[in-house]
Amino acid sequence: MGGFAEYELVEGDDGGQVLALSGPYLVSTIGSVDEELRHLDGPIARVDLSDISEIDTVGAWVASTIASDHEAEVTGASNRATRLIEALKGSRGEEEVAAPRLPVWERVPDALGNKVFAARDGVFGVLGFLGALIAAFGNLIRHPRRFRWLALVRQLELVGVSALPIVGLMSFLIGIVIAQQGAVQLAQFGAETLTINLVGRITLRELGVLMTAIMVAGRSGSAFAAQLGTMKLTEEIDAMRTIGISPMEALVIPRILAAILMMPLLGFYAALVAIVGGAVIGDVMLGIPFYTFLARIQDVVPIYDLWVGLVKAPVFGLIVALAGCYHGMQVKGNSEEVGRRTTMAVVSAIFAVIVIDAFFAVFFTEIGWG
């Protein structure tokens, strides 16, 4: 008898087959014979455990399962084996593995109701966060010395100055694409020169600010959520409250102010770079001199298009920063929550920006700035 589980089928005194198990029947040794034992041909009259040197719960379960499957009698069991087999009676493991599932006509309304309640909780959470933000602004107005100017300057650098290269590159390429595709379509009507109108109006009025807001949401909004979420997870924010520092005043307000202040500048910068990209395409493809393209922009683009973009920019900045800070402050539980909330911050910010932009489009059209 070695250190492995073994078995043998022998003929008993009464003529029936006897399954004689021998060796250690432990979880670490039974793997070599488990598959063979499962496929034994019957009938088996008795399962003999007298030659088993050691046995644990797995070995007892195998012996009792074989005996139950073949309606055999277990003999030669030690006291330990007997206790284990008795404890395992009725636990054949044939229960349903999958959880019961409701039919689709019940699951869909249930899921929809959960989504509605989750949206309601989200609205209440945002309103509460806005209230806390307004209260923090009021405290800073009454006590201006508590405002953290260095934190604001740092966030202005991160949100605005550091974003100039990527925003500029994106806007330049967008200007090129708009001019090239617009020229191809307008050429069918012999109106290639209207490409100047197209590039100027769409970049100053819509795409300059909108694409910048999307870029800031993906860049700074996600950073706000991840930074605040990590601080919340490591209990730094709780430590700030303990020593009497308001997280809203020290962390949230500088980020929101930085986004509000830098978005008009970034949006205007993006529109200018996009116009330059369009002028490059006009010079290369349409034969419109570069400086003539830029000079013509002043004649064909009404000044209110510029104001439309500048009015929308701080609102977009507020939405992006608010989404990032709100979701960052909601992190709790584990590090996976940081990634989930960061994703939610970016998605909700972009969605809200596009929705608000649609409302702005209708509003400005109604007041004659269409």
C-alpha positions, 0 to 999 in steps of 0.5 A: 500500500503506497501513498496513493489512493487505490481501488480493486473490484473483487468478487465477494463471498455471496457472489456480488462485486465488492469495491475495495478501497485502499490507501489514503483517501484524501483531497491531495491523493484521490485525484488519481482515481477519482475519474475512474471511480466515477465511471465504474460499471455496476452492480456493486454490492459492497464498498469495503473501506477496511484497507483505507489508511487515512480519510478526510471529507472528500474521501468520505464523500467519494465513498458515500457517493459510490455507495449511493449510486450503486445502492451498495453497503459500506463496510469496514469503515473506521470510526472517523470514516463512519462519522464523516459519511453520516455527516455527508448524508443528504448532500449529494450536490445535485441542487441547481447551481444557477440562481432562479431567474425571473421571466423577462416581463418581470426583469425588465420593469424591475431593472427599469425601476432600479434605474429610475430610483438610482437616477433619483438618488443621483439627482438628490446627490448632485443637489446636495453637492451644489448646496454644499458648494454654495455654502462653501462659497458663502463662507469664503466670501465672508472669510476671504483669507481662507481662500487658497490662492496657490491651489487655484493657480496650480489648478489654472496651470493644470486645466489651462496651460498644460492643456494648450498643446493637445487642445491646439493640435486637436483644434488644428486638425478639426479645422483642416477636416472641416475645411477639406470636407466642406470644400469638397461638398461646396465645390459641387455648387461652385461655392468653394469660397463659402468654406471660409464662412463654414470654418469661421462660424462653426468653430467660433460658435460650436465646435471650438468650445464643444470639442474643448469641453469634451477634451477638458472632461476627458483630461481634467474632469477625470483627473478631478474624480481620480484625485478626490476619489483616491483621497477619499479612499485613503481617508485624507479627506476625513483627516482634513475634516478632523483638523478643521479644514473644509474639503469643499473650500480646499479641494473642490472650489479651486478646481471648479473656479479653474475650469470656469476661468480657463474654459473661455480662454481655451475655447477661444484659443481652440477656435483660433487654431481651428481657423488657422487649420482651415486657412492652411487647407484654403491656401493649399487646396482652394488657392485662397491666400492664407492672410486673405482667408484670415481677413475674410473671416472678420467680414463673414463671421458676425461678432455674436458668434464669438459671444455665443461661444464665450457665453457657453464656455464657462457653463461647460467648464462648471459642468465638467468640474462639477461632474468630476468633483462630485463623482470623486467625492462619492468614492467609497469602498475599494479602489475599483470604485475610483475607476468606476466613478472616474468613468461616470464623471467623464461620461456624465460630463460629456452627456450634460455638455451636449444636452446643454449645448442643444438648449443653448442653440435653441435659446440663441436662435430665439433671441436672434443670434442664430 
